[in-house]
Amino acid sequence: MVSSTRQTERRRAMNKSRNGRANKKARVRAGTPAFPVHPEGYSSSAPDAKKAKE
């Protein structure tokens, strides 16, 4: 049998590591979505256009 102190400390450690996990996941999901920087049909004469492969 374990002492109540040891058991309490273990529970506190588990809770501490679990705290904020839902918020972290929500922040990851709500981040900037992936999108094409230069979509097809983008003007190649634009100053920030991709360089042509030689």
C-alpha positions as CSV (number, residue, x, y, z in Angstrom):
1,M,0.0,0.0,0.0
2,V,1.2,3.5,-0.8
3,S,1.2,6.4,1.6
4,S,-1.5,9.0,1.1
5,T,1.2,11.7,0.6
6,R,2.8,9.8,-2.2
7,Q,-0.5,9.1,-3.8
8,T,-1.6,12.7,-3.6
9,E,1.7,13.9,-5.0
10,R,1.3,11.5,-7.9
11,R,-2.2,12.7,-8.6
12,R,-1.1,16.3,-8.5
13,A,1.7,15.6,-11.0
14,M,-0.7,13.9,-13.3
15,N,-3.2,16.8,-13.1
16,K,-0.5,19.3,-13.6
17,S,0.7,17.7,-16.8
18,R,-2.9,17.4,-18.1
19,N,-3.8,21.0,-17.3
20,G,-4.2,23.2,-20.4
21,R,-4.1,20.3,-22.9
22,A,-7.6,21.1,-24.3
23,N,-6.6,24.7,-24.7
24,K,-3.4,23.8,-26.5
25,K,-5.2,21.5,-28.9
26,A,-7.8,24.3,-29.6
27,R,-5.1,26.8,-30.3
28,V,-3.4,24.4,-32.7
29,R,-6.7,23.8,-34.6
30,A,-7.6,27.5,-34.7
31,G,-4.2,28.5,-36.1
32,T,-3.5,29.9,-39.6
33,P,-4.7,27.5,-42.2
34,A,-2.4,26.2,-44.9
35,F,-3.0,28.1,-48.2
36,P,-1.1,28.5,-51.4
37,V,1.2,31.6,-51.4
38,H,1.2,31.8,-55.1
39,P,-1.9,30.2,-56.5
40,E,-2.2,29.1,-60.1
41,G,-2.8,32.0,-62.5
42,Y,-0.7,34.4,-60.3
43,S,1.0,37.1,-62.4
44,S,4.6,36.1,-63.1
45,S,5.4,39.8,-63.5
46,A,4.4,40.6,-59.9
47,P,7.3,41.7,-57.8
48,D,6.9,38.9,-55.3
49,A,6.3,36.2,-57.9
50,K,8.2,32.9,-57.8
51,K,11.3,32.8,-59.9
52,A,11.2,30.7,-63.0
53,K,13.2,27.4,-62.9
54,E,16.1,27.5,-65.3
